Amino acid sequence: MLTDWGKVDSPEGAIFAVAVERIDGADGKAILSVNEFDGREQKRLLELKKSIISTKTLNKSFSPTANVVAEF
């Protein structure tokens, strides 16, 4: 079950690097995928988005010149 890449005569000392992006089980469904979020990852992404939005909102309402208090 090798493609043409499996039949290449590589030079001595060649390094072949592989990055696994998805592994399917016998049922054809992903066991591991770097391209799909599970429920936990999706929840964390939503939390981060909300945090960024609230931070941007706070930063817009903050004016450094208006909130400066002179200290002597």
mmCIF file of the N, C-alpha and C atoms, coordinates in Angstrom:
data_MODEL
# 
_entry.id   MODEL 
# 
loop_
_atom_site.group_PDB 
_atom_site.id 
_atom_site.type_symbol 
_atom_site.label_atom_id 
_atom_site.label_alt_id 
_atom_site.label_comp_id 
_atom_site.label_asym_id 
_atom_site.label_entity_id 
_atom_site.label_seq_id 
_atom_site.pdbx_PDB_ins_code 
_atom_site.Cartn_x 
_atom_site.Cartn_y 
_atom_site.Cartn_z 
_atom_site.occupancy 
_atom_site.B_iso_or_equiv 
_atom_site.pdbx_formal_charge 
_atom_site.auth_seq_id 
_atom_site.auth_comp_id 
_atom_site.auth_asym_id 
_atom_site.auth_atom_id 
_atom_site.pdbx_PDB_model_num 
ATOM 1   N N  . MET A 1 1  ? 0.824   -1.184 0.000  1.00 0.00 ? 1  MET A N  1 
ATOM 2   C CA . MET A 1 1  ? 0.000   0.000  0.000  1.00 0.00 ? 1  MET A CA 1 
ATOM 3   C C  . MET A 1 1  ? 0.875   1.256  0.000  1.00 0.00 ? 1  MET A C  1 
ATOM 4   N N  . LEU A 1 2  ? 2.001   1.189  -0.634 1.00 0.00 ? 2  LEU A N  1 
ATOM 5   C CA . LEU A 1 2  ? 2.884   2.344  -0.703 1.00 0.00 ? 2  LEU A CA 1 
ATOM 6   C C  . LEU A 1 2  ? 2.633   3.134  -1.977 1.00 0.00 ? 2  LEU A C  1 
ATOM 7   N N  . THR A 1 3  ? 2.689   4.444  -1.855 1.00 0.00 ? 3  THR A N  1 
ATOM 8   C CA . THR A 1 3  ? 2.603   5.310  -3.032 1.00 0.00 ? 3  THR A CA 1 
ATOM 9   C C  . THR A 1 3  ? 4.001   5.414  -3.627 1.00 0.00 ? 3  THR A C  1 
ATOM 10  N N  . ASP A 1 4  ? 4.148   6.233  -4.642 1.00 0.00 ? 4  ASP A N  1 
ATOM 11  C CA . ASP A 1 4  ? 5.467   6.429  -5.244 1.00 0.00 ? 4  ASP A CA 1 
ATOM 12  C C  . ASP A 1 4  ? 6.477   6.973  -4.243 1.00 0.00 ? 4  ASP A C  1 
ATOM 13  N N  . TRP A 1 5  ? 6.006   7.703  -3.238 1.00 0.00 ? 5  TRP A N  1 
ATOM 14  C CA . TRP A 1 5  ? 6.912   8.215  -2.210 1.00 0.00 ? 5  TRP A CA 1 
ATOM 15  C C  . TRP A 1 5  ? 7.538   7.081  -1.408 1.00 0.00 ? 5  TRP A C  1 
ATOM 16  N N  . GLY A 1 6  ? 6.876   5.961  -1.331 1.00 0.00 ? 6  GLY A N  1 
ATOM 17  C CA . GLY A 1 6  ? 7.410   4.821  -0.601 1.00 0.00 ? 6  GLY A CA 1 
ATOM 18  C C  . GLY A 1 6  ? 8.466   4.064  -1.377 1.00 0.00 ? 6  GLY A C  1 
ATOM 19  N N  . LYS A 1 7  ? 8.663   4.410  -2.631 1.00 0.00 ? 7  LYS A N  1 
ATOM 20  C CA . LYS A 1 7  ? 9.612   3.709  -3.494 1.00 0.00 ? 7  LYS A CA 1 
ATOM 21  C C  . LYS A 1 7  ? 10.789  4.589  -3.915 1.00 0.00 ? 7  LYS A C  1 
ATOM 22  N N  . VAL A 1 8  ? 10.962  5.732  -3.279 1.00 0.00 ? 8  VAL A N  1 
ATOM 23  C CA . VAL A 1 8  ? 12.019  6.677  -3.645 1.00 0.00 ? 8  VAL A CA 1 
ATOM 24  C C  . VAL A 1 8  ? 13.366  6.178  -3.139 1.00 0.00 ? 8  VAL A C  1 
ATOM 25  N N  . ASP A 1 9  ? 14.388  6.259  -3.991 1.00 0.00 ? 9  ASP A N  1 
ATOM 26  C CA . ASP A 1 9  ? 15.756  5.962  -3.554 1.00 0.00 ? 9  ASP A CA 1 
ATOM 27  C C  . ASP A 1 9  ? 16.325  7.242  -2.960 1.00 0.00 ? 9  ASP A C  1 
ATOM 28  N N  . SER A 1 10 ? 16.372  7.291  -1.651 1.00 0.00 ? 10 SER A N  1 
ATOM 29  C CA . SER A 1 10 ? 16.837  8.511  -0.988 1.00 0.00 ? 10 SER A CA 1 
ATOM 30  C C  . SER A 1 10 ? 18.348  8.456  -0.783 1.00 0.00 ? 10 SER A C  1 
ATOM 31  N N  . PRO A 1 11 ? 18.985  9.605  -0.765 1.00 0.00 ? 11 PRO A N  1 
ATOM 32  C CA . PRO A 1 11 ? 20.433  9.638  -0.546 1.00 0.00 ? 11 PRO A CA 1 
ATOM 33  C C  . PRO A 1 11 ? 20.782  9.223  0.882  1.00 0.00 ? 11 PRO A C  1 
ATOM 34  N N  . GLU A 1 12 ? 22.002  8.756  1.057  1.00 0.00 ? 12 GLU A N  1 
ATOM 35  C CA . GLU A 1 12 ? 22.456  8.345  2.381  1.00 0.00 ? 12 GLU A CA 1 
ATOM 36  C C  . GLU A 1 12 ? 22.388  9.535  3.339  1.00 0.00 ? 12 GLU A C  1 
ATOM 37  N N  . GLY A 1 13 ? 21.857  9.308  4.524  1.00 0.00 ? 13 GLY A N  1 
ATOM 38  C CA . GLY A 1 13 ? 21.753  10.357 5.529  1.00 0.00 ? 13 GLY A CA 1 
ATOM 39  C C  . GLY A 1 13 ? 20.492  11.198 5.413  1.00 0.00 ? 13 GLY A C  1 
ATOM 40  N N  . ALA A 1 14 ? 19.637  10.856 4.455  1.00 0.00 ? 14 ALA A N  1 
ATOM 41  C CA . ALA A 1 14 ? 18.396  11.618 4.288  1.00 0.00 ? 14 ALA A CA 1 
ATOM 42  C C  . ALA A 1 14 ? 17.501  11.414 5.505  1.00 0.00 ? 14 ALA A C  1 
ATOM 43  N N  . ILE A 1 15 ? 16.785  12.448 5.856  1.00 0.00 ? 15 ILE A N  1 
ATOM 44  C CA . ILE A 1 15 ? 15.845  12.385 6.976  1.00 0.00 ? 15 ILE A CA 1 
ATOM 45  C C  . ILE A 1 15 ? 14.444  12.594 6.428  1.00 0.00 ? 15 ILE A C  1 
ATOM 46  N N  . PHE A 1 16 ? 13.541  11.707 6.789  1.00 0.00 ? 16 PHE A N  1 
ATOM 47  C CA . PHE A 1 16 ? 12.153  11.788 6.352  1.00 0.00 ? 16 PHE A CA 1 
ATOM 48  C C  . PHE A 1 16 ? 11.309  12.126 7.571  1.00 0.00 ? 16 PHE A C  1 
ATOM 49  N N  . ALA A 1 17 ? 10.725  13.308 7.584  1.00 0.00 ? 17 ALA A N  1 
ATOM 50  C CA . ALA A 1 17 ? 9.915   13.759 8.722  1.00 0.00 ? 17 ALA A CA 1 
ATOM 51  C C  . ALA A 1 17 ? 8.438   13.625 8.385  1.00 0.00 ? 17 ALA A C  1 
ATOM 52  N N  . VAL A 1 18 ? 7.668   13.166 9.345  1.00 0.00 ? 18 VAL A N  1 
ATOM 53  C CA . VAL A 1 18 ? 6.233   12.971 9.158  1.00 0.00 ? 18 VAL A CA 1 
ATOM 54  C C  . VAL A 1 18 ? 5.482   13.703 10.262 1.00 0.00 ? 18 VAL A C  1 
ATOM 55  N N  . ALA A 1 19 ? 4.413   14.378 9.894  1.00 0.00 ? 19 ALA A N  1 
ATOM 56  C CA . ALA A 1 19 ? 3.533   15.016 10.870 1.00 0.00 ? 19 ALA A CA 1 
ATOM 57  C C  . ALA A 1 19 ? 2.162   14.357 10.757 1.00 0.00 ? 19 ALA A C  1 
ATOM 58  N N  . VAL A 1 20 ? 1.716   13.747 11.827 1.00 0.00 ? 20 VAL A N  1 
ATOM 59  C CA . VAL A 1 20 ? 0.412   13.089 11.833 1.00 0.00 ? 20 VAL A CA 1 
ATOM 60  C C  . VAL A 1 20 ? -0.660  14.147 12.050 1.00 0.00 ? 20 VAL A C  1 
ATOM 61  N N  . GLU A 1 21 ? -1.613  14.212 11.141 1.00 0.00 ? 21 GLU A N  1 
ATOM 62  C CA . GLU A 1 21 ? -2.705  15.173 11.261 1.00 0.00 ? 21 GLU A CA 1 
ATOM 63  C C  . GLU A 1 21 ? -4.022  14.502 11.611 1.00 0.00 ? 21 GLU A C  1 
ATOM 64  N N  . ARG A 1 22 ? -4.144  13.217 11.293 1.00 0.00 ? 22 ARG A N  1 
ATOM 65  C CA . ARG A 1 22 ? -5.383  12.513 11.606 1.00 0.00 ? 22 ARG A CA 1 
ATOM 66  C C  . ARG A 1 22 ? -5.129  11.013 11.614 1.00 0.00 ? 22 ARG A C  1 
ATOM 67  N N  . ILE A 1 23 ? -5.725  10.345 12.583 1.00 0.00 ? 23 ILE A N  1 
ATOM 68  C CA . ILE A 1 23 ? -5.702  8.888  12.643 1.00 0.00 ? 23 ILE A CA 1 
ATOM 69  C C  . ILE A 1 23 ? -7.145  8.433  12.749 1.00 0.00 ? 23 ILE A C  1 
ATOM 70  N N  . ASP A 1 24 ? -7.553  7.558  11.848 1.00 0.00 ? 24 ASP A N  1 
ATOM 71  C CA . ASP A 1 24 ? -8.917  7.030  11.850 1.00 0.00 ? 24 ASP A CA 1 
ATOM 72  C C  . ASP A 1 24 ? -8.948  5.643  12.465 1.00 0.00 ? 24 ASP A C  1 
ATOM 73  N N  . GLY A 1 25 ? -10.046 5.353  13.149 1.00 0.00 ? 25 GLY A N  1 
ATOM 74  C CA . GLY A 1 25 ? -10.262 4.030  13.690 1.00 0.00 ? 25 GLY A CA 1 
ATOM 75  C C  . GLY A 1 25 ? -10.838 3.106  12.626 1.00 0.00 ? 25 GLY A C  1 
ATOM 76  N N  . ALA A 1 26 ? -11.124 1.875  13.010 1.00 0.00 ? 26 ALA A N  1 
ATOM 77  C CA . ALA A 1 26 ? -11.665 0.891  12.078 1.00 0.00 ? 26 ALA A CA 1 
ATOM 78  C C  . ALA A 1 26 ? -13.016 1.318  11.519 1.00 0.00 ? 26 ALA A C  1 
ATOM 79  N N  . ASP A 1 27 ? -13.745 2.140  12.275 1.00 0.00 ? 27 ASP A N  1 
ATOM 80  C CA . ASP A 1 27 ? -15.055 2.608  11.823 1.00 0.00 ? 27 ASP A CA 1 
ATOM 81  C C  . ASP A 1 27 ? -14.960 3.815  10.885 1.00 0.00 ? 27 ASP A C  1 
ATOM 82  N N  . GLY A 1 28 ? -13.738 4.274  10.611 1.00 0.00 ? 28 GLY A N  1 
ATOM 83  C CA . GLY A 1 28 ? -13.552 5.408  9.713  1.00 0.00 ? 28 GLY A CA 1 
ATOM 84  C C  . GLY A 1 28 ? -13.656 6.764  10.394 1.00 0.00 ? 28 GLY A C  1 
ATOM 85  N N  . LYS A 1 29 ? -13.969 6.774  11.682 1.00 0.00 ? 29 LYS A N  1 
ATOM 86  C CA . LYS A 1 29 ? -14.072 8.037  12.425 1.00 0.00 ? 29 LYS A CA 1 
ATOM 87  C C  . LYS A 1 29 ? -12.717 8.400  13.024 1.00 0.00 ? 29 LYS A C  1 
ATOM 88  N N  . ALA A 1 30 ? -12.493 9.693  13.159 1.00 0.00 ? 30 ALA A N  1 
ATOM 89  C CA . ALA A 1 30 ? -11.206 10.175 13.670 1.00 0.00 ? 30 ALA A CA 1 
ATOM 90  C C  . ALA A 1 30 ? -11.006 9.782  15.129 1.00 0.00 ? 30 ALA A C  1 
ATOM 91  N N  . ILE A 1 31 ? -9.866  9.190  15.394 1.00 0.00 ? 31 ILE A N  1 
ATOM 92  C CA . ILE A 1 31 ? -9.444  8.921  16.770 1.00 0.00 ? 31 ILE A CA 1 
ATOM 93  C C  . ILE A 1 31 ? -8.637  10.120 17.256 1.00 0.00 ? 31 ILE A C  1 
ATOM 94  N N  . LEU A 1 32 ? -7.847  10.671 16.354 1.00 0.00 ? 32 LEU A N  1 
ATOM 95  C CA . LEU A 1 32 ? -7.015  11.837 16.633 1.00 0.00 ? 32 LEU A CA 1 
ATOM 96  C C  . LEU A 1 32 ? -7.043  12.735 15.414 1.00 0.00 ? 32 LEU A C  1 
ATOM 97  N N  . SER A 1 33 ? -7.254  14.020 15.623 1.00 0.00 ? 33 SER A N  1 
ATOM 98  C CA . SER A 1 33 ? -7.238  14.964 14.514 1.00 0.00 ? 33 SER A CA 1 
ATOM 99  C C  . SER A 1 33 ? -6.776  16.323 15.005 1.00 0.00 ? 33 SER A C  1 
ATOM 100 N N  . VAL A 1 34 ? -5.835  16.912 14.295 1.00 0.00 ? 34 VAL A N  1 
ATOM 101 C CA . VAL A 1 34 ? -5.391  18.259 14.639 1.00 0.00 ? 34 VAL A CA 1 
ATOM 102 C C  . VAL A 1 34 ? -6.289  19.302 13.989 1.00 0.00 ? 34 VAL A C  1 
ATOM 103 N N  . ASN A 1 35 ? -7.214  18.870 13.155 1.00 0.00 ? 35 ASN A N  1 
ATOM 104 C CA . ASN A 1 35 ? -8.085  19.786 12.418 1.00 0.00 ? 35 ASN A CA 1 
ATOM 105 C C  . ASN A 1 35 ? -9.489  19.882 12.997 1.00 0.00 ? 35 ASN A C  1 
ATOM 106 N N  . GLU A 1 36 ? -9.787  19.108 14.023 1.00 0.00 ? 36 GLU A N  1 
ATOM 107 C CA . GLU A 1 36 ? -11.136 19.097 14.592 1.00 0.00 ? 36 GLU A CA 1 
ATOM 108 C C  . GLU A 1 36 ? -11.060 19.363 16.093 1.00 0.00 ? 36 GLU A C  1 
ATOM 109 N N  . PHE A 1 37 ? -11.959 20.211 16.583 1.00 0.00 ? 37 PHE A N  1 
ATOM 110 C CA . PHE A 1 37 ? -12.051 20.469 18.016 1.00 0.00 ? 37 PHE A CA 1 
ATOM 111 C C  . PHE A 1 37 ? -13.006 19.471 18.645 1.00 0.00 ? 37 PHE A C  1 
ATOM 112 N N  . ASP A 1 38 ? -12.651 19.002 19.843 1.00 0.00 ? 38 ASP A N  1 
ATOM 113 C CA . ASP A 1 38 ? -13.631 18.239 20.599 1.00 0.00 ? 38 ASP A CA 1 
ATOM 114 C C  . ASP A 1 38 ? -14.424 19.232 21.453 1.00 0.00 ? 38 ASP A C  1 
ATOM 115 N N  . GLY A 1 39 ? -15.371 18.752 22.202 1.00 0.00 ? 39 GLY A N  1 
ATOM 116 C CA . GLY A 1 39 ? -16.227 19.622 23.004 1.00 0.00 ? 39 GLY A CA 1 
ATOM 117 C C  . GLY A 1 39 ? -15.454 20.484 23.988 1.00 0.00 ? 39 GLY A C  1 
ATOM 118 N N  . ARG A 1 40 ? -14.449 19.897 24.633 1.00 0.00 ? 40 ARG A N  1 
ATOM 119 C CA . ARG A 1 40 ? -13.641 20.626 25.613 1.00 0.00 ? 40 ARG A CA 1 
ATOM 120 C C  . ARG A 1 40 ? -12.859 21.757 24.949 1.00 0.00 ? 40 ARG A C  1 
ATOM 121 N N  . GLU A 1 41 ? -12.273 21.468 23.793 1.00 0.00 ? 41 GLU A N  1 
ATOM 122 C CA . GLU A 1 41 ? -11.509 22.490 23.078 1.00 0.00 ? 41 GLU A CA 1 
ATOM 123 C C  . GLU A 1 41 ? -12.414 23.611 22.582 1.00 0.00 ? 41 GLU A C  1 
ATOM 124 N N  . GLN A 1 42 ? -13.608 23.259 22.115 1.00 0.00 ? 42 GLN A N  1 
ATOM 125 C CA . GLN A 1 42 ? -14.560 24.266 21.638 1.00 0.00 ? 42 GLN A CA 1 
ATOM 126 C C  . GLN A 1 42 ? -14.984 25.180 22.786 1.00 0.00 ? 42 GLN A C  1 
ATOM 127 N N  . LYS A 1 43 ? -15.231 24.592 23.960 1.00 0.00 ? 43 LYS A N  1 
ATOM 128 C CA . LYS A 1 43 ? -15.618 25.379 25.132 1.00 0.00 ? 43 LYS A CA 1 
ATOM 129 C C  . LYS A 1 43 ? -14.498 26.351 25.513 1.00 0.00 ? 43 LYS A C  1 
ATOM 130 N N  . ARG A 1 44 ? -13.256 25.887 25.501 1.00 0.00 ? 44 ARG A N  1 
ATOM 131 C CA . ARG A 1 44 ? -12.116 26.739 25.847 1.00 0.00 ? 44 ARG A CA 1 
ATOM 132 C C  . ARG A 1 44 ? -11.952 27.875 24.840 1.00 0.00 ? 44 ARG A C  1 
ATOM 133 N N  . LEU A 1 45 ? -12.151 27.586 23.550 1.00 0.00 ? 45 LEU A N  1 
ATOM 134 C CA . LEU A 1 45 ? -12.065 28.620 22.527 1.00 0.00 ? 45 LEU A CA 1 
ATOM 135 C C  . LEU A 1 45 ? -13.101 29.711 22.770 1.00 0.00 ? 45 LEU A C  1 
ATOM 136 N N  . LEU A 1 46 ? -14.321 29.319 23.101 1.00 0.00 ? 46 LEU A N  1 
ATOM 137 C CA . LEU A 1 46 ? -15.370 30.301 23.381 1.00 0.00 ? 46 LEU A CA 1 
ATOM 138 C C  . LEU A 1 46 ? -15.018 31.154 24.599 1.00 0.00 ? 46 LEU A C  1 
ATOM 139 N N  . GLU A 1 47 ? -14.446 30.522 25.637 1.00 0.00 ? 47 GLU A N  1 
ATOM 140 C CA . GLU A 1 47 ? -14.024 31.272 26.826 1.00 0.00 ? 47 GLU A CA 1 
ATOM 141 C C  . GLU A 1 47 ? -12.953 32.303 26.468 1.00 0.00 ? 47 GLU A C  1 
ATOM 142 N N  . LEU A 1 48 ? -11.990 31.904 25.645 1.00 0.00 ? 48 LEU A N  1 
ATOM 143 C CA . LEU A 1 48 ? -10.929 32.828 25.242 1.00 0.00 ? 48 LEU A CA 1 
ATOM 144 C C  . LEU A 1 48 ? -11.478 33.976 24.409 1.00 0.00 ? 48 LEU A C  1 
ATOM 145 N N  . LYS A 1 49 ? -12.407 33.667 23.501 1.00 0.00 ? 49 LYS A N  1 
ATOM 146 C CA . LYS A 1 49 ? -13.013 34.724 22.684 1.00 0.00 ? 49 LYS A CA 1 
ATOM 147 C C  . LYS A 1 49 ? -13.760 35.723 23.559 1.00 0.00 ? 49 LYS A C  1 
ATOM 148 N N  . LYS A 1 50 ? -14.526 35.225 24.541 1.00 0.00 ? 50 LYS A N  1 
ATOM 149 C CA . LYS A 1 50 ? -15.254 36.114 25.447 1.00 0.00 ? 50 LYS A CA 1 
ATOM 150 C C  . LYS A 1 50 ? -14.289 36.979 26.243 1.00 0.00 ? 50 LYS A C  1 
ATOM 151 N N  . SER A 1 51 ? -13.191 36.388 26.680 1.00 0.00 ? 51 SER A N  1 
ATOM 152 C CA . SER A 1 51 ? -12.185 37.122 27.441 1.00 0.00 ? 51 SER A CA 1 
ATOM 153 C C  . SER A 1 51 ? -11.570 38.236 26.600 1.00 0.00 ? 51 SER A C  1 
ATOM 154 N N  . ILE A 1 52 ? -11.264 37.942 25.356 1.00 0.00 ? 52 ILE A N  1 
ATOM 155 C CA . ILE A 1 52 ? -10.681 38.953 24.464 1.00 0.00 ? 52 ILE A CA 1 
ATOM 156 C C  . ILE A 1 52 ? -11.669 40.076 24.212 1.00 0.00 ? 52 ILE A C  1 
ATOM 157 N N  . ILE A 1 53 ? -12.922 39.722 23.973 1.00 0.00 ? 53 ILE A N  1 
ATOM 158 C CA . ILE A 1 53 ? -13.950 40.735 23.718 1.00 0.00 ? 53 ILE A CA 1 
ATOM 159 C C  . ILE A 1 53 ? -14.130 41.627 24.940 1.00 0.00 ? 53 ILE A C  1 
ATOM 160 N N  . SER A 1 54 ? -14.201 41.039 26.137 1.00 0.00 ? 54 SER A N  1 
ATOM 161 C CA . SER A 1 54 ? -14.393 41.853 27.339 1.00 0.00 ? 54 SER A CA 1 
ATOM 162 C C  . SER A 1 54 ? -13.167 42.718 27.612 1.00 0.00 ? 54 SER A C  1 
ATOM 163 N N  . THR A 1 55 ? -11.979 42.225 27.316 1.00 0.00 ? 55 THR A N  1 
ATOM 164 C CA . THR A 1 55 ? -10.758 43.018 27.487 1.00 0.00 ? 55 THR A CA 1 
ATOM 165 C C  . THR A 1 55 ? -10.754 44.199 26.536 1.00 0.00 ? 55 THR A C  1 
ATOM 166 N N  . LYS A 1 56 ? -11.148 43.973 25.286 1.00 0.00 ? 56 LYS A N  1 
ATOM 167 C CA . LYS A 1 56 ? -11.212 45.071 24.318 1.00 0.00 ? 56 LYS A CA 1 
ATOM 168 C C  . LYS A 1 56 ? -12.232 46.116 24.762 1.00 0.00 ? 56 LYS A C  1 
ATOM 169 N N  . THR A 1 57 ? -13.366 45.661 25.302 1.00 0.00 ? 57 THR A N  1 
ATOM 170 C CA . THR A 1 57 ? -14.400 46.578 25.775 1.00 0.00 ? 57 THR A CA 1 
ATOM 171 C C  . THR A 1 57 ? -13.868 47.416 26.928 1.00 0.00 ? 57 THR A C  1 
ATOM 172 N N  . LEU A 1 58 ? -13.169 46.789 27.860 1.00 0.00 ? 58 LEU A N  1 
ATOM 173 C CA . LEU A 1 58 ? -12.588 47.518 28.989 1.00 0.00 ? 58 LEU A CA 1 
ATOM 174 C C  . LEU A 1 58 ? -11.549 48.521 28.506 1.00 0.00 ? 58 LEU A C  1 
ATOM 175 N N  . ASN A 1 59 ? -10.720 48.117 27.563 1.00 0.00 ? 59 ASN A N  1 
ATOM 176 C CA . ASN A 1 59 ? -9.679  49.017 27.052 1.00 0.00 ? 59 ASN A CA 1 
ATOM 177 C C  . ASN A 1 59 ? -10.272 50.222 26.340 1.00 0.00 ? 59 ASN A C  1 
ATOM 178 N N  . LYS A 1 60 ? -11.393 50.048 25.651 1.00 0.00 ? 60 LYS A N  1 
ATOM 179 C CA . LYS A 1 60 ? -12.029 51.168 24.956 1.00 0.00 ? 60 LYS A CA 1 
ATOM 180 C C  . LYS A 1 60 ? -12.586 52.180 25.952 1.00 0.00 ? 60 LYS A C  1 
ATOM 181 N N  . SER A 1 61 ? -13.080 51.700 27.102 1.00 0.00 ? 61 SER A N  1 
ATOM 182 C CA . SER A 1 61 ? -13.672 52.610 28.080 1.00 0.00 ? 61 SER A CA 1 
ATOM 183 C C  . SER A 1 61 ? -12.612 53.289 28.943 1.00 0.00 ? 61 SER A C  1 
ATOM 184 N N  . PHE A 1 62 ? -11.382 52.818 28.883 1.00 0.00 ? 62 PHE A N  1 
ATOM 185 C CA . PHE A 1 62 ? -10.293 53.388 29.680 1.00 0.00 ? 62 PHE A CA 1 
ATOM 186 C C  . PHE A 1 62 ? -9.565  54.456 28.881 1.00 0.00 ? 62 PHE A C  1 
ATOM 187 N N  . SER A 1 63 ? -9.512  55.639 29.432 1.00 0.00 ? 63 SER A N  1 
ATOM 188 C CA . SER A 1 63 ? -8.774  56.735 28.803 1.00 0.00 ? 63 SER A CA 1 
ATOM 189 C C  . SER A 1 63 ? -7.663  57.145 29.750 1.00 0.00 ? 63 SER A C  1 
ATOM 190 N N  . PRO A 1 64 ? -6.411  56.896 29.398 1.00 0.00 ? 64 PRO A N  1 
ATOM 191 C CA . PRO A 1 64 ? -5.304  57.195 30.318 1.00 0.00 ? 64 PRO A CA 1 
ATOM 192 C C  . PRO A 1 64 ? -5.284  58.644 30.784 1.00 0.00 ? 64 PRO A C  1 
ATOM 193 N N  . THR A 1 65 ? -5.622  59.584 29.919 1.00 0.00 ? 65 THR A N  1 
ATOM 194 C CA . THR A 1 65 ? -5.579  60.994 30.319 1.00 0.00 ? 65 THR A CA 1 
ATOM 195 C C  . THR A 1 65 ? -6.733  61.358 31.229 1.00 0.00 ? 65 THR A C  1 
ATOM 196 N N  . ALA A 1 66 ? -7.874  60.743 31.058 1.00 0.00 ? 66 ALA A N  1 
ATOM 197 C CA . ALA A 1 66 ? -9.038  61.072 31.874 1.00 0.00 ? 66 ALA A CA 1 
ATOM 198 C C  . ALA A 1 66 ? -8.940  60.456 33.262 1.00 0.00 ? 66 ALA A C  1 
ATOM 199 N N  . ASN A 1 67 ? -8.160  59.393 33.417 1.00 0.00 ? 67 ASN A N  1 
ATOM 200 C CA . ASN A 1 67 ? -8.099  58.687 34.684 1.00 0.00 ? 67 ASN A CA 1 
ATOM 201 C C  . ASN A 1 67 ? -6.823  58.971 35.476 1.00 0.00 ? 67 ASN A C  1 
ATOM 202 N N  . VAL A 1 68 ? -6.053  59.949 35.051 1.00 0.00 ? 68 VAL A N  1 
ATOM 203 C CA . VAL A 1 68 ? -4.811  60.274 35.751 1.00 0.00 ? 68 VAL A CA 1 
ATOM 204 C C  . VAL A 1 68 ? -5.129  61.112 36.979 1.00 0.00 ? 68 VAL A C  1 
ATOM 205 N N  . VAL A 1 69 ? -4.561  60.712 38.098 1.00 0.00 ? 69 VAL A N  1 
ATOM 206 C CA . VAL A 1 69 ? -4.717  61.466 39.340 1.00 0.00 ? 69 VAL A CA 1 
ATOM 207 C C  . VAL A 1 69 ? -3.344  62.013 39.701 1.00 0.00 ? 69 VAL A C  1 
ATOM 208 N N  . ALA A 1 70 ? -3.278  63.312 39.926 1.00 0.00 ? 70 ALA A N  1 
ATOM 209 C CA . ALA A 1 70 ? -1.995  63.936 40.268 1.00 0.00 ? 70 ALA A CA 1 
ATOM 210 C C  . ALA A 1 70 ? -1.611  63.568 41.683 1.00 0.00 ? 70 ALA A C  1 
ATOM 211 N N  . GLU A 1 71 ? -0.379  63.152 41.848 1.00 0.00 ? 71 GLU A N  1 
ATOM 212 C CA . GLU A 1 71 ? 0.132   62.821 43.168 1.00 0.00 ? 71 GLU A CA 1 
ATOM 213 C C  . GLU A 1 71 ? 1.303   63.742 43.480 1.00 0.00 ? 71 GLU A C  1 
ATOM 214 N N  . PHE A 1 72 ? 1.262   64.369 44.651 1.00 0.00 ? 72 PHE A N  1 
ATOM 215 C CA . PHE A 1 72 ? 2.347   65.267 45.064 1.00 0.00 ? 72 PHE A CA 1 
ATOM 216 C C  . PHE A 1 72 ? 2.922   64.818 46.372 1.00 0.00 ? 72 PHE A C  1 
# 
